[in-house]
Amino acid sequence: MIQNKDDLKNYLAADKQALGFTRKFPRPIVDDIWKFQILLRKLEYNINCKKGIHNRVKTLYLKYKFHKLSQKLGFEIPTNVFGPGLSIAHRGTIIVNSGSKVGANCRIHANVNIGTGKDTSLVDVPTIGDNVYIGPGAKIYGAINIKDNVAIGANAVVNKDVDSNVTVAGVPAKIINQKGSKGLLFRYHK
């Protein structure tokens, strides 16, 4: 979670590296996902760190921009869920419950749903570790723990805990090999 300005800089640098960009700034038209992630991090910083009436106005403005860009890209990603090094692969529906927690260096594809298995609960939600690759169409739900270095295959339905350094796929998801996420994502290194 972003707690100060240094955290904000580190998160922005990690996200940029995870997305594979070497340019200093996003291009005006084609880098919408990078712009979305920058806006996400700035909104997290304002919500977590800034106080006062001036900040409330700025936070409302950032929330408005964030909402509009979220609708354009098809994302329903709340603040303070993803650690540094988030890499959204491309546009498309991504829905994440605000109670979920995802560690550093997560690569997530379109049509992914991370949520509760029961109702709109913020309690019965997944906790996902570091260096996790989530393939297109994956559904991850329930009060489960997915450990570090895991790869989740396309269209997998994950509703049970997953150990470290494995690849899971299928409906319901089962371990298919011991490769994990190695080679599937850019890992941020300070």
MARLUMKOL-927325 format. One record per residue (C-alpha): residue in one letter; x negated, y, z negated. Coordinates in nm, 4 decimals, m for minus. Example, Ala and Ser with C-alpha at 12.3 -4.5 7.8 and 13.67 -1.06 7.14 Angstrom:
<rs>
<r><rest>a</rest><px>m1.2300</px><py>m0.4500</py><pz>m0.7800</pz></r>
<r><rest>s</rest><px>m1.3670</px><py>m0.1060</py><pz>m0.7140</pz></r>
</rs>
This chain:
<rs>
<r><rest>m</rest><px>0.0000</px><py>0.0000</py><pz>0.0000</pz></r>
<r><rest>i</rest><px>m0.1293</px><py>0.3465</py><pz>0.0860</pz></r>
<r><rest>q</rest><px>m0.2071</px><py>0.5330</py><pz>m0.2379</pz></r>
<r><rest>n</rest><px>m0.4257</px><py>0.8235</py><pz>m0.1195</pz></r>
<r><rest>k</rest><px>m0.5719</px><py>0.9975</py><pz>0.1862</pz></r>
<r><rest>d</rest><px>m0.8674</px><py>0.7556</py><pz>0.2076</pz></r>
<r><rest>d</rest><px>m0.6236</px><py>0.4626</py><pz>0.2185</pz></r>
<r><rest>l</rest><px>m0.4367</px><py>0.6361</py><pz>0.5003</pz></r>
<r><rest>k</rest><px>m0.7590</px><py>0.6754</py><pz>0.7014</pz></r>
<r><rest>n</rest><px>m0.8534</px><py>0.3118</py><pz>0.6401</pz></r>
<r><rest>y</rest><px>m0.5094</px><py>0.1835</py><pz>0.7420</pz></r>
<r><rest>l</rest><px>m0.5108</px><py>0.3945</py><pz>1.0591</pz></r>
<r><rest>a</rest><px>m0.8615</px><py>0.2728</py><pz>1.1498</pz></r>
<r><rest>a</rest><px>m0.7665</px><py>m0.0893</py><pz>1.0776</pz></r>
<r><rest>d</rest><px>m0.4504</px><py>m0.0690</py><pz>1.2897</pz></r>
<r><rest>k</rest><px>m0.6404</px><py>0.0923</py><pz>1.5775</pz></r>
<r><rest>q</rest><px>m0.9052</px><py>m0.1804</py><pz>1.5683</pz></r>
<r><rest>a</rest><px>m0.6431</px><py>m0.4566</py><pz>1.5374</pz></r>
<r><rest>l</rest><px>m0.4628</px><py>m0.3203</py><pz>1.8431</pz></r>
<r><rest>g</rest><px>m0.7934</px><py>m0.3316</py><pz>2.0325</pz></r>
<r><rest>f</rest><px>m0.8117</px><py>0.0399</py><pz>2.1145</pz></r>
<r><rest>t</rest><px>m1.1392</px><py>0.2263</py><pz>2.1500</pz></r>
<r><rest>r</rest><px>m0.9906</px><py>0.5616</py><pz>2.2552</pz></r>
<r><rest>k</rest><px>m0.9774</px><py>0.8355</py><pz>1.9937</pz></r>
<r><rest>f</rest><px>m0.6061</px><py>0.9158</py><pz>2.0399</pz></r>
<r><rest>p</rest><px>m0.3017</px><py>0.7438</py><pz>2.1932</pz></r>
<r><rest>r</rest><px>m0.2154</px><py>0.8327</py><pz>2.5501</pz></r>
<r><rest>p</rest><px>0.1038</px><py>1.0435</py><pz>2.5779</pz></r>
<r><rest>i</rest><px>0.3167</px><py>0.7942</py><pz>2.7712</pz></r>
<r><rest>v</rest><px>0.1894</px><py>0.4377</py><pz>2.7465</pz></r>
<r><rest>d</rest><px>0.0688</px><py>0.3939</py><pz>2.3876</pz></r>
<r><rest>d</rest><px>0.4106</px><py>0.3944</py><pz>2.2157</pz></r>
<r><rest>i</rest><px>0.3294</px><py>0.1041</py><pz>1.9829</pz></r>
<r><rest>w</rest><px>0.0109</px><py>0.2707</py><pz>1.8614</pz></r>
<r><rest>k</rest><px>0.2089</px><py>0.5936</py><pz>1.8062</pz></r>
<r><rest>f</rest><px>0.4705</px><py>0.3939</py><pz>1.6145</pz></r>
<r><rest>q</rest><px>0.2061</px><py>0.2465</py><pz>1.3856</pz></r>
<r><rest>i</rest><px>0.0472</px><py>0.5889</py><pz>1.3242</pz></r>
<r><rest>l</rest><px>0.3898</px><py>0.7275</py><pz>1.2355</pz></r>
<r><rest>l</rest><px>0.4563</px><py>0.4283</py><pz>1.0062</pz></r>
<r><rest>r</rest><px>0.1332</px><py>0.4912</py><pz>0.8156</pz></r>
<r><rest>k</rest><px>0.1899</px><py>0.8678</py><pz>0.7874</pz></r>
<r><rest>l</rest><px>0.5420</px><py>0.8069</py><pz>0.6579</pz></r>
<r><rest>e</rest><px>0.4090</px><py>0.5549</py><pz>0.4033</pz></r>
<r><rest>y</rest><px>0.1517</px><py>0.8113</py><pz>0.2892</pz></r>
<r><rest>n</rest><px>0.4151</px><py>1.0836</py><pz>0.2486</pz></r>
<r><rest>i</rest><px>0.6552</px><py>0.8557</py><pz>0.0619</pz></r>
<r><rest>n</rest><px>0.3873</px><py>0.7159</py><pz>m0.1726</pz></r>
<r><rest>c</rest><px>0.1610</px><py>1.0142</py><pz>m0.2332</pz></r>
<r><rest>k</rest><px>0.3262</px><py>1.3486</py><pz>m0.1742</pz></r>
<r><rest>k</rest><px>0.5668</px><py>1.5240</py><pz>m0.4078</pz></r>
<r><rest>g</rest><px>0.7612</px><py>1.8505</py><pz>m0.4014</pz></r>
<r><rest>i</rest><px>1.0200</px><py>2.0235</py><pz>m0.1836</pz></r>
<r><rest>h</rest><px>0.7803</px><py>2.0880</py><pz>0.1052</pz></r>
<r><rest>n</rest><px>0.7056</px><py>1.7185</py><pz>0.1246</pz></r>
<r><rest>r</rest><px>1.0759</px><py>1.6267</py><pz>0.1212</pz></r>
<r><rest>v</rest><px>1.1286</px><py>1.8289</py><pz>0.4368</pz></r>
<r><rest>k</rest><px>0.8222</px><py>1.6755</py><pz>0.6041</pz></r>
<r><rest>t</rest><px>0.9255</px><py>1.3247</py><pz>0.4961</pz></r>
<r><rest>l</rest><px>1.2760</px><py>1.3763</py><pz>0.6384</pz></r>
<r><rest>y</rest><px>1.1217</px><py>1.4911</py><pz>0.9662</pz></r>
<r><rest>l</rest><px>0.8879</px><py>1.1878</py><pz>0.9767</pz></r>
<r><rest>k</rest><px>1.1795</px><py>0.9546</py><pz>0.8952</pz></r>
<r><rest>y</rest><px>1.3773</px><py>1.1027</py><pz>1.1833</pz></r>
<r><rest>k</rest><px>1.0880</px><py>1.0597</py><pz>1.4311</pz></r>
<r><rest>f</rest><px>1.0212</px><py>0.7101</py><pz>1.2968</pz></r>
<r><rest>h</rest><px>1.3874</px><py>0.6109</py><pz>1.3362</pz></r>
<r><rest>k</rest><px>1.4032</px><py>0.7387</py><pz>1.6957</pz></r>
<r><rest>l</rest><px>1.0822</px><py>0.5605</py><pz>1.7976</pz></r>
<r><rest>s</rest><px>1.1946</px><py>0.2422</py><pz>1.6174</pz></r>
<r><rest>q</rest><px>1.5165</px><py>0.2404</py><pz>1.8205</pz></r>
<r><rest>k</rest><px>1.3270</px><py>0.2999</py><pz>2.1444</pz></r>
<r><rest>l</rest><px>1.0886</px><py>0.0093</py><pz>2.0814</pz></r>
<r><rest>g</rest><px>1.3415</px><py>m0.2287</py><pz>1.9220</pz></r>
<r><rest>f</rest><px>1.1695</px><py>m0.2454</py><pz>1.5833</pz></r>
<r><rest>e</rest><px>1.3313</px><py>m0.2594</py><pz>1.2410</pz></r>
<r><rest>i</rest><px>1.0146</px><py>m0.2423</py><pz>1.0343</pz></r>
<r><rest>p</rest><px>1.0369</px><py>m0.0762</py><pz>0.6911</pz></r>
<r><rest>t</rest><px>0.7593</px><py>0.1121</py><pz>0.5160</pz></r>
<r><rest>n</rest><px>0.5174</px><py>m0.0465</py><pz>0.2666</pz></r>
<r><rest>v</rest><px>0.5478</px><py>m0.4031</py><pz>0.3966</pz></r>
<r><rest>f</rest><px>0.2377</px><py>m0.4568</py><pz>0.6142</pz></r>
<r><rest>g</rest><px>m0.1230</px><py>m0.4311</py><pz>0.4988</pz></r>
<r><rest>p</rest><px>m0.4009</px><py>m0.2727</py><pz>0.7073</pz></r>
<r><rest>g</rest><px>m0.4799</px><py>m0.4165</py><pz>1.0494</pz></r>
<r><rest>l</rest><px>m0.1231</px><py>m0.4524</py><pz>1.1772</pz></r>
<r><rest>s</rest><px>m0.1067</px><py>m0.5368</py><pz>1.5474</pz></r>
<r><rest>i</rest><px>0.2324</px><py>m0.5316</py><pz>1.7157</pz></r>
<r><rest>a</rest><px>0.1764</px><py>m0.7116</py><pz>2.0455</pz></r>
<r><rest>h</rest><px>0.4495</px><py>m0.5454</py><pz>2.2540</pz></r>
<r><rest>r</rest><px>0.7969</px><py>m0.3958</py><pz>2.2560</pz></r>
<r><rest>g</rest><px>1.0940</px><py>m0.6085</py><pz>2.1636</pz></r>
<r><rest>t</rest><px>1.3129</px><py>m0.6890</py><pz>1.8695</pz></r>
<r><rest>i</rest><px>1.1228</px><py>m0.7259</py><pz>1.5434</pz></r>
<r><rest>i</rest><px>1.3263</px><py>m0.7316</py><pz>1.2218</pz></r>
<r><rest>v</rest><px>1.1555</px><py>m0.7324</py><pz>0.8815</pz></r>
<r><rest>n</rest><px>1.3249</px><py>m0.7318</py><pz>0.5403</pz></r>
<r><rest>s</rest><px>1.1996</px><py>m0.4448</py><pz>0.3246</pz></r>
<r><rest>g</rest><px>1.1307</px><py>m0.6819</py><pz>0.0341</pz></r>
<r><rest>s</rest><px>0.8805</px><py>m0.8858</py><pz>0.2366</pz></r>
<r><rest>k</rest><px>0.5072</px><py>m0.8433</py><pz>0.1835</pz></r>
<r><rest>v</rest><px>0.2534</px><py>m0.9051</py><pz>0.4591</pz></r>
<r><rest>g</rest><px>m0.1239</px><py>m0.8926</py><pz>0.4072</pz></r>
<r><rest>a</rest><px>m0.4040</px><py>m0.7482</py><pz>0.6185</pz></r>
<r><rest>n</rest><px>m0.4682</px><py>m0.8308</py><pz>0.9852</pz></r>
<r><rest>c</rest><px>m0.1264</px><py>m0.9501</py><pz>1.0956</pz></r>
<r><rest>r</rest><px>m0.0477</px><py>m0.9852</py><pz>1.4678</pz></r>
<r><rest>i</rest><px>0.3238</px><py>m0.9990</py><pz>1.5359</pz></r>
<r><rest>h</rest><px>0.5080</px><py>m1.0573</py><pz>1.8635</pz></r>
<r><rest>a</rest><px>0.8574</px><py>m0.9764</py><pz>1.9920</pz></r>
<r><rest>n</rest><px>1.1804</px><py>m1.1410</py><pz>1.8728</pz></r>
<r><rest>v</rest><px>1.0392</px><py>m1.2132</py><pz>1.5268</pz></r>
<r><rest>n</rest><px>1.2604</px><py>m1.2096</py><pz>1.2197</pz></r>
<r><rest>i</rest><px>1.1136</px><py>m1.2014</py><pz>0.8683</pz></r>
<r><rest>g</rest><px>1.3867</px><py>m1.2045</py><pz>0.6083</pz></r>
<r><rest>t</rest><px>1.5981</px><py>m1.3645</py><pz>0.3451</pz></r>
<r><rest>g</rest><px>1.7690</px><py>m1.6971</py><pz>0.3751</pz></r>
<r><rest>k</rest><px>2.0768</px><py>m1.5985</py><pz>0.1754</pz></r>
<r><rest>d</rest><px>2.2122</px><py>m1.2454</py><pz>0.1959</pz></r>
<r><rest>t</rest><px>2.0676</px><py>m0.8957</py><pz>0.2051</pz></r>
<r><rest>s</rest><px>1.8512</px><py>m0.9798</py><pz>m0.0974</pz></r>
<r><rest>l</rest><px>1.5120</px><py>m0.8206</py><pz>m0.1506</pz></r>
<r><rest>v</rest><px>1.4096</px><py>m1.1108</py><pz>m0.3753</pz></r>
<r><rest>d</rest><px>1.4397</px><py>m1.4262</py><pz>m0.1621</pz></r>
<r><rest>v</rest><px>1.1948</px><py>m1.3058</py><pz>0.1037</pz></r>
<r><rest>p</rest><px>0.8612</px><py>m1.4301</py><pz>0.2408</pz></r>
<r><rest>t</rest><px>0.5185</px><py>m1.3311</py><pz>0.1192</pz></r>
<r><rest>i</rest><px>0.2653</px><py>m1.3585</py><pz>0.4005</pz></r>
<r><rest>g</rest><px>m0.1119</px><py>m1.3573</py><pz>0.3468</pz></r>
<r><rest>d</rest><px>m0.4037</px><py>m1.2074</py><pz>0.5406</pz></r>
<r><rest>n</rest><px>m0.5061</px><py>m1.2895</py><pz>0.8982</pz></r>
<r><rest>v</rest><px>m0.1715</px><py>m1.4321</py><pz>1.0077</pz></r>
<r><rest>y</rest><px>m0.0655</px><py>m1.4655</py><pz>1.3711</pz></r>
<r><rest>i</rest><px>0.3122</px><py>m1.4717</py><pz>1.4286</pz></r>
<r><rest>g</rest><px>0.4115</px><py>m1.5941</py><pz>1.7745</pz></r>
<r><rest>p</rest><px>0.7065</px><py>m1.4701</py><pz>1.9823</pz></r>
<r><rest>g</rest><px>1.0498</px><py>m1.5638</py><pz>1.8541</pz></r>
<r><rest>a</rest><px>0.9350</px><py>m1.6945</py><pz>1.5151</pz></r>
<r><rest>k</rest><px>1.1866</px><py>m1.6908</py><pz>1.2319</pz></r>
<r><rest>i</rest><px>1.0421</px><py>m1.6736</py><pz>0.8801</pz></r>
<r><rest>y</rest><px>1.2877</px><py>m1.6693</py><pz>0.5931</pz></r>
<r><rest>g</rest><px>1.3442</px><py>m1.7497</py><pz>0.2288</pz></r>
<r><rest>a</rest><px>1.1358</px><py>m1.7156</py><pz>m0.0862</pz></r>
<r><rest>i</rest><px>0.8287</px><py>m1.8763</py><pz>0.0699</pz></r>
<r><rest>n</rest><px>0.4525</px><py>m1.8141</py><pz>0.0673</pz></r>
<r><rest>i</rest><px>0.2488</px><py>m1.8265</py><pz>0.3844</pz></r>
<r><rest>k</rest><px>m0.1180</px><py>m1.8281</py><pz>0.2902</pz></r>
<r><rest>d</rest><px>m0.4186</px><py>m1.6755</py><pz>0.4729</pz></r>
<r><rest>n</rest><px>m0.5439</px><py>m1.7582</py><pz>0.8246</pz></r>
<r><rest>v</rest><px>m0.2202</px><py>m1.9168</py><pz>0.9463</pz></r>
<r><rest>a</rest><px>m0.0921</px><py>m1.9244</py><pz>1.3044</pz></r>
<r><rest>i</rest><px>0.2834</px><py>m1.9552</py><pz>1.3540</pz></r>
<r><rest>g</rest><px>0.3821</px><py>m2.0837</py><pz>1.6957</pz></r>
<r><rest>a</rest><px>0.6398</px><py>m1.9392</py><pz>1.9327</pz></r>
<r><rest>n</rest><px>1.0023</px><py>m1.9933</py><pz>1.8283</pz></r>
<r><rest>a</rest><px>0.8995</px><py>m2.1675</py><pz>1.5054</pz></r>
<r><rest>v</rest><px>1.1434</px><py>m2.1653</py><pz>1.2145</pz></r>
<r><rest>v</rest><px>0.9455</px><py>m2.1368</py><pz>0.8924</pz></r>
<r><rest>n</rest><px>1.1446</px><py>m2.1923</py><pz>0.5723</pz></r>
<r><rest>k</rest><px>0.8872</px><py>m2.3715</py><pz>0.3535</pz></r>
<r><rest>d</rest><px>0.5478</px><py>m2.2708</py><pz>0.2093</pz></r>
<r><rest>v</rest><px>0.2489</px><py>m2.2929</py><pz>0.4454</pz></r>
<r><rest>d</rest><px>m0.1083</px><py>m2.3641</py><pz>0.3297</pz></r>
<r><rest>s</rest><px>m0.4167</px><py>m2.1742</py><pz>0.4512</pz></r>
<r><rest>n</rest><px>m0.6022</px><py>m2.2365</py><pz>0.7785</pz></r>
<r><rest>v</rest><px>m0.3297</px><py>m2.4258</py><pz>0.9657</pz></r>
<r><rest>t</rest><px>m0.1122</px><py>m2.3816</py><pz>1.2722</pz></r>
<r><rest>v</rest><px>0.2585</px><py>m2.4495</py><pz>1.2361</pz></r>
<r><rest>a</rest><px>0.5226</px><py>m2.4842</py><pz>1.5062</pz></r>
<r><rest>g</rest><px>0.8616</px><py>m2.6354</py><pz>1.5692</pz></r>
<r><rest>v</rest><px>1.2094</px><py>m2.6317</py><pz>1.4196</pz></r>
<r><rest>p</rest><px>1.1650</px><py>m2.6680</py><pz>1.1274</pz></r>
<r><rest>a</rest><px>0.7964</px><py>m2.5716</py><pz>1.1368</pz></r>
<r><rest>k</rest><px>0.5403</px><py>m2.8440</py><pz>1.0726</pz></r>
<r><rest>i</rest><px>0.1601</px><py>m2.8410</py><pz>1.0740</pz></r>
<r><rest>i</rest><px>0.0348</px><py>m2.9218</py><pz>1.4239</pz></r>
<r><rest>n</rest><px>m0.3393</px><py>m2.8630</py><pz>1.3736</pz></r>
<r><rest>q</rest><px>m0.6038</px><py>m2.7172</py><pz>1.1427</pz></r>
<r><rest>k</rest><px>m0.7157</px><py>m2.4287</py><pz>1.3693</pz></r>
<r><rest>g</rest><px>m0.5177</px><py>m2.1505</py><pz>1.2006</pz></r>
<r><rest>s</rest><px>m0.5380</px><py>m1.7969</py><pz>1.3338</pz></r>
<r><rest>k</rest><px>m0.9067</px><py>m1.8042</py><pz>1.4288</pz></r>
<r><rest>g</rest><px>m0.9493</px><py>m1.6382</py><pz>1.7689</pz></r>
<r><rest>l</rest><px>m0.5885</px><py>m1.5155</py><pz>1.7880</pz></r>
<r><rest>l</rest><px>m0.6294</px><py>m1.1690</py><pz>1.6371</pz></r>
<r><rest>f</rest><px>m0.8736</px><py>m0.8843</py><pz>1.5904</pz></r>
<r><rest>r</rest><px>m0.9851</px><py>m0.8729</py><pz>1.2298</pz></r>
<r><rest>y</rest><px>m1.0492</px><py>m0.5389</py><pz>1.0728</pz></r>
<r><rest>h</rest><px>m1.3829</px><py>m0.5012</py><pz>0.9013</pz></r>
<r><rest>k</rest><px>m1.4616</px><py>m0.1885</py><pz>0.7007</pz></r>
</rs>
